[in-house]
Amino acid sequence: MPELPEVETLARELRETLVGRTITGVDVHWPRTVESPDPETFAQRLQDRRIREIRRRGKWLLVGLEGGDWLLLHLRMSGRLTLRERGAPEDPYLRLTLHLDDGRRLDFSDPRKFGRALLADSPDKALGNLGPDPLDPALTFQRLAAMLAGRRARLKPLLMDQRFLAGLGNIYADEVLWEAGLHPLRRADTLSPEEIERLYQALIAVLERAIRGGGTTLSDRRYLRLDGNPGDFASHLTVYGRAGQPCLRCGGEIFRISVNGRSAHFCNGCQK
């Protein structure tokens, strides 16, 4: 569930609390959470390593370590990171624990077991198949227009394709398309320059608003912030999860359809 705004929120919160801390121990509770290297080598290579930086790439968290290694974390559908004090009870779905030199621990819980962690000497090589980040200044209107040119794919699945753009999932693809006034089944190569401009501006505006709100916590509470509190953006969603309700812009009905096995929410009035 966590998408770009949720992962960016966690990256900023982790940066404030973990940069400069040293990892004093690692517990791998579910070996398949570790993608590479093997869990034993993974734990050994993290031992006594100081955290020098934390950033985000798409939906991935990137933890830079002194000595050159990078710890990469992907929360997938149900992964959650929580910073806990020493002696705090363990989550029943705990998959990975990083013990820190100040006595706290960073817990990676994941009920559905899809989340992954790996060590790499270069995040660019490990994540080289990802498309550009929507909030990267290098993604200009001109570049987005060139990316869309000749693409026959429908907008909703295209925006969710991490090889095309890194970071969007079901929630924010719906929200961006509503903001831009574009139908989720519209073919990418049919957009006019004015529509591409609307899409470009909507990408930035929606994601930045969601980040300011700390991300979206839905009723399943799969995503929570580092301290266990929910994100505040759910109350600002315009179409996602609002099927059958009136559009906040034109008053038309919000519809929900299936696109490539995923839901798509849109207004039948202003997203022709």
N, C-alpha and C positions, 0 to 999 in steps of 0.2 A: 504493500500500500504506500509506504513513504515515497513521495516524488521529490522533485527538485526543491520546492520550498521547505519541506520537512527536513530533508538532508542538509540543506543550507543552514537551517535553524540549529540543527544538532552540531554542525561543523563550527558555527560561531560560538555556541555554548561550550563545546569541548575545547576550543582554542583558548577561551578565557580561563579554563580551570586546569588543563592538562599540559600545556606547553611548558617545558622546563622540568616536568616530573619525570621520574625514572620508573620503568617497569621492573619490579622486583621478582615477579613470578607470574606464571601463566598456567591456568587449568583448562584443559580441553575436555569438556564434559560430553560432547557429541563429536566424535572424530570426523564425520563427514561434513561438519561445518567448515573445516580447514580444507581448502581446495588445493593449496600447494604451499610449501613442500609437505612432506608427511607430518602428522601432528607432533611427533617427538622432536623433529628438527625445527619445526615451527616454534615450539615452546622454547627450545634452547637458543634459537637466534634472537628471540625477543627478550631473553633474560638480561637484566642490567642495562638495557638500552634506554637512553634519554630521548624524550619526545621533543623535537625541535620545531615542528610546524604541523598544522592541520588545515586541510582545505577540502574542496569538493570538486568532483568531476562527474557531471550528470547526476546519477543516483548513487554514486560511489563516494564513500568517505576515504580520504587519503591522509594517512598519518606518517609524516616523515620522521625518521629516526636518525640520530647521530651515527655516523658510520656509513650512511648511504642507503640503507634499506627503507622500503615503504611498506607499511601495513595497510592493506586495502580491505574495506568492509562494505558489504552490500546487504541491506536489510531485507530485500525481496518483499514477500507478501506480509509477513507478520513479525519481522525482526524488530527488536527494541533495545536501545542502550540506556542503562541506568547507572548513575554514579552513586555508590552506597558507602556508608561508613563501615569500618571494621566491625564484624560481629552481627551485622544486619542479616535478617533471614534471607535465604536464597529463594529465588523464583523457581517454581517447579519446572519451568521450561528453560532453565539456564543451559546454554550451550558452550559458552566461552567466558572466562574471567581473566582480566588483567589486574594484577595486584600492583599498587603504586607505593612509592616511597613515603607518602604522607599517611599511610595506613588505610586509605580508601581503596575501593576496587571499582573497576568498570565492568559491569555485567552485560553480556550479550545474550538476551533471551529470545526464543523463537519457537512458538508453539507448532508451526507448520514445518519447521526444519528446512526451509528453502534458503535461508540466509547463508552467506559465504564470507570467509576470511582467507586472505592469501598474503604472502610476502613476495615482493618483487624488488629488483634493483632499480627499476624505472617504471613509474606509473604510465608513462606514455606508451611504452612497449606493451605493458600488460593490458591496457585499455585502448589500444590503437584502432579497434574496430568501431569505436564510438563516433557518432557525428559531432558537429559543433555544439557547444553549450549555448542555449538561447540567450543567456545574459553575458556572454563573452563579447566585449566591444568589437572583436574581429568579425562577428556575425552582423554585417551591415545589411541594409535593405537590398543593396545590389547583389550581395552574396546569396541572400535568401531567394531573390528572384531567379538567380542562376540555378539554384538547387531545385526549384520548382519547375523550371522550364523542361518540357518534354516528359514530365512525370505523369503517368496516367492513373496513378494510385488515388484512392479516395482520401480526402483530407484527414478524417479522424484516424484511420490506421497509420497513415503516413506520419502524422505528428507523434504517434506513439512508438514509431520505429526508432529504436535507439541508434541505429546506424545512420539515420537521417538527422535527427536531433536528439541530443542526450539530455534526458531529465524529465520529459513529460510522460504522464500516465493517463489513466482513465479520467480522473477528476479534472485536471487542468487542461487536457485537450478539449473537453466539453466547454470549460469556462472560457478558454481563449477563442474558440470558434463562435461562441455566443457574443463575446465582446466585439469580435470582428464582423459579426452579422453574416457568417458563412455557414452553409449547411454541411453537416459531417460527411455526407455522401458526395459532395462536390468533387469533381476531378481536379487535381492540382494544376494540370496544364490548361485549364479553362479560365484561370484567374486573370483579371485585368491588372495593370500596374496599380490602379487605385485600390483594388482588393488586396493585393499583396502588401501594399503599404498599411492597410488596416490590420492585416494579419501580423505584420512585423511589430506594429505599435501595441497590439493586443498581447502578444507574447511577453513583451517587457512589462507592460502595465499590470497584467494579471499576476505574473510571478512575483514582481516586486511587492504588490499589495499582500500577497499570501505570505511572503517572508516577513513583512512588517507585522502580520498577525500571528506569527509563530507557527504557521502551517495549519493544516486541517485535521482535526480529530473528529472522526465520525462516531456513531453510537457504539460501534464494536470496540472502540478505544485501542485499536491496534497501534496507532501512533500516539506517543506521549513525548513530551519534551524531556530533557535530561534529568530534571528534578521530579518527574512524574506528573507534572501538570499538563493539561491538554492545550493544544493550539487553539487559537481563537477564530480562525478564518471560516469555520463551518457555517457560522451565522451570516457570512457574506457571500455564500455560494449563490449563483444566479440561476443555474439550470441543473447542475448535478444533484441527483436525489430528489428533484422537485417535479417528477412526472405527475401530470394531472392538475398542477397548480398554474396560476396565471403568470405570464411573463412579466418581469419587473420593468420592461421597457415598453412593450406594446399592448400588454394585457391578453395576448393570445395564449393558447394552451401549450404547456410544456409536454413534449412527447418523449417516450423512451423506446428505442428500437435496438436491435442487435446488429452489430457490424463486425464481421469476422470473429464471432464468438464473444465479443465484448459489448457492453451496453453503450449507448450514445444518447445523451439528453440534448434536446434542442427545442427552440420555439418555432412552431410551424408558421407563425406570422411574420417574423422578422429575419428568419434564416431560410430564405427561399432556396 
